[in-house]
Amino acid sequence: MFLENKNSRIQQIHFSEIENSGVSLFIKHEDELHPFISGNKYRKLKYNLEEATKQQKSTLLTFGGAYSNHIAAAAAAGFAYNFKTIGIIRGDELANNFDETIQNNPTLKFASEHNMQFEFVSRADYRNKTSPEFIALLKEKFGDFYLVPEGGTNNFAVKGCEEILTAEDTIYDVVCCAVGTGGTISGIINSLKSHQKAIGFPALKGYFLQHEIKKYILKSKNWSLNTNYHFGGYAKVSEELIIFINKFKSETKIPLDPVYTGKMVFGIVDLIKNDFFEKGTKILAIHTGGLQGIEGMNQLLKKKNLAQIV
């Protein structure tokens, strides 16, 4: 087996903004599962690697943006388990000065150091990445490969994410999770007990994720998405969010990434402060990792003369 099943550490949170609220917050440290195949990516890749081997594929091909957690994790997994990896990266302008792009982008530099081959495509082509015609062109160029979708979400990924919650986690009333492509929260929803509910905090604007999640879940009434904490959309941040992330780390020693977990925890804390949860509620928030993206975000914040994540 490639990635063994692990149960991650749970930490109770003591944070000044929610002390004496009557609500208990805990974080499940999926970010500690592996130094490079972080958090939910570990879960999502586990059964995809097994399936690739069953299909006798030696190459993994996947998709992502220039700072994608999934691209970094897929490169690390391929390197560790002897798969060739190909990353189809959004933004053909990044190929104009390849060496400079790699050196100045910590995510792509990491993936390159773990032997990932890149193909930079235009944003228009990237939008068509799931079309049979586009996949056929990729097979013509790269030969046979095992395709892992953007963000890693498919039925194998959801199966892996169903292993996040364990029997010990039934003591919690609410399970919270950041949402990107919907695979992680789908697995969590499928693992919930009847007395539990899940709340997803999307990092993207729009309501299309409802439809994506419904493709994978077995239950329909014990979950919801809160779309109030995306801070403008994917990879968009504000000074308020950065200040919160830094304060949270200062008090709890837990780093949060600005794209996913930072927004989720900000949302949970805000909901607690506004009495959204009943007194006595026990909340389990899933730390899905993504910390590799902090360095790249800090580069962007520095260019804008904004506060950085410490």
N, C-alpha and C positions, 0 to 999 in steps of 0.2 A: 504493500500500500504506500502511496506517495506521501500524503499528508495525514498523519495520524489524528484520530479524534481526540481533542483536548477540551477540558473544561476550564474556562478562564477565571481569573481571580475577580472577586467582587469586593468593592470598597464603599463603605458608607461615606457620604459627603457631608462635611461640615463647612458651610459657606455662609458668610455673614448676612447675605441678602435674604436667606430663607430660614435662618435660625428662628425658633419659636413659632414657626408657621403651623406646626402640628402635622406636617407632611414629611415623610422620610424619603430621601433620595439616595440611591445607590448606583454605582457605575460598574458595569461588567467589562473587564479589560480585555476585549478581543484584540486590542492593539498590541498586547504582549505575546500573542501566539507565536510570532516569528519575527526576526529582526528585519526582514525584507519583504516577505509575502504577508502583508499586514492585514490584520483584522478580518473584515468580511471578504477580502480577496482570497484569503487562505481558505475560507469556507467555499467560496464560489469556484475556485480552481480545483479543489480536491477531486470531485467526481468527474470533472472535465478531463483532468489528466488521466484518470483511470479509463475513461471512454476513448480517449485518443489512443491509448495503448491497445485497448481491445480492437480498435479499428486499424491497428498497425500503422498509425501515422507517426512520422518522425518530426513533423513541422507543425507548430502552432501559429496561426495567423489571427490577428485581432486588431481592434480599432481604438483610437483614443485621441484626445487633444494633447497639446504639447506638455501639459503638466499633469497628465492623467495618473492617478494612483494605480489604475488597472494596468496601464502600460508598464509601469515600473514593476509591479508584482508579477505580471506575465513573463517579463524578461528574467526576473530572478528565479521564477519557477522553472522556466525552460533551461536556464543555466544549471540549476541544481539537479534536474532530472533528465538531462541530456536530450532535450528537444531543441531543435532549431526554432527560433522565434522571428516573426515578421510583424512589425507594427505599421499599420496604415494610419498615418498621422494627418489630422485636419490642418490645412494651411500650406499650400504649395509654395508660398513665399519663403517658408522656412528652409527650403532647399537652395535658395539663392547663394547663400554662403554657409555651406554645410558645416565646415569645421568651426566657424564662429558660433553658429546655432548650438552645436553640441556643447561647446565649452561654456556658453553663457546660460544654458538651460540645465539645471540640476537633475531634472527628471529624465530628459533624453540622454544626458551624459551617463547617468546611472544605467539606463537601459542599454546604451551602446557598450559600456564596460562589461555588461553581461551578455554580449554578443547578439543583441537584437538588431536585425536588419530593418531599415526604415524605407517606407514609401510615402512621400509627402504628396497629398492630393488637394485639389481645390475644394473650397467649401461647398461649391455646387455639386461636385462629384461625391463629396463625403455624405451629402444628404441622401444620395442614392445608394449608399453602401450596402443596403440589404437587398437590392434588386438582383434578380438572377443574372441580368446582363453584366452588372458590375462584378459579381462574384465570378462569372465565367471569364472575364478579362483578367482577374487576379489569378485564376487557375492557369490560364494561358501563359501568364508571365512567370509565376512562381512554381508551377507544378502542383502536385497533390499536397493538401494540407488539411489539418483539423481546424475548423473555424470556431473561434470563441467570440461571441458577440461583444459589442461595445459595453463596457462596464461588467462584462462577464455573465450577464443574466441570461439564463436559459433553464430548462427543467433540471439539469444536473447541478446548476448553481443553487437553485431553490432547495434541492435535496440536501446540499451541504449546509445551507443556512438553517435548515430545520434542526441541525445539531447544536445551534448556539444555546438554546435553552435546555436545561436539564431538569431532572426531578427536584433538585434542590431549589430551583427558581420558582416553584409553585407558590411560595410564600408572598410573592409580589402581586399587587393588584393591577398595576399598569406597567406595560413594557414599552419604552420609547426608542425610536430608531430614526436616524437620518435617512432620507430617501433620495437616491439618484436615479437608477434605472428600475428600481422596485423589487429586485430579486431578494435582497436581504429581508425586507419587511414581509415579503410573501412567505419565506421560510419560517419567520417568527410567528406569523399569524397561524400557519399550519400546526405549530407546536404549542399554541396556547391551550390552557385548560379552560373549562367552561366559566370559571369565576374571573378570568383575566380578560383584559382588553389591550389592544395595541394602538399606539398613536404614532403616526409617521410624520416627520418634519421634512418636506421636500426642499431640496436646494435649488430647484428650478421653478420658474413661473409656469402657470397653466394647470389645467385639470386633467391632462391626458394620462397622468400616472394612475388614476383610478382604474382606467380601462386596462392598462398594462398589468397591474397587480391582480385584477380579477381573472386574468388568464391562468394564474398559477395557484390561486388559493382554493382551499377546500371548504372554508367557512366564509360567511358573508356579513355577519352582524356584530362582530366583536372587534372592529377596527375602524379607524378614521384617519384622515390626513388633515393636518393643520397647516394651511398655506400662508400663514401670516408672518413667517419668519425666514423668508428667502433672501431678504435684504437686497432686492432688485433682480435676483436671478442667479444662475450658476456662476460661481467664481466672482460674484459681486460682493463687496464688503463695505462697511462704513466705519468711521472712527469709533462710533459707539460700540460696535461689535469687537473691534480690536482691543479697546479698553476693557471690555468685559472678559475677553479671553485671557488677557494678561492678569487681571484681578483674580480670576478663577484659578489660574495656575499658581499665583502668589500664595493664595490661601489653602489650596488643596494639593499642590505639587503635581497636578494633572495637566499636561499639555492638551490643547484642543486644536484641531485644524480649522481654518476659517471658512472652508467650503461646506463641510458637512457637520461634524460634531460640535463645532463652536456655535453654529446656528441652532442646532437641536437643543443644546444645554441652555443657551440664551432663552429659547422658547419655553422650555420646562420651567426655568426660574421665573420668567415673567408670568406664566400661568399660575404658579404657586403663589406669587405675590398678589395676584388678582383673584385669589380664592376659587380658582377653577376646580381644584381637587378638594374632596371632602377631607376633614380632619381625620387623621389616622391612616390615610392612604400611603401605601408603600410603592414607590416608583423605582423601576429598574431601567436605567438608560444604558444602551449598548454603545460602547466606544468602538467604532468600526475602524479605527486607525487613521490612515491618510496623512500622517504627520510628515511624510516626505515632501508634501506640497507646501509646507511652511516656508522653506527657503526660497522657492520660486515666487510665492506671494510677497515675501519681504522685498524681493528685487523690484516688483511692481510698485509696492508701497513707497519704497525709497525714491523711485523715479518721480512719484507724485508728491514728494515731501510730506508724506503722512507717517503717523506713528507706526512702528513695526511690532511684530509679534515677538515676545521675548522668550 
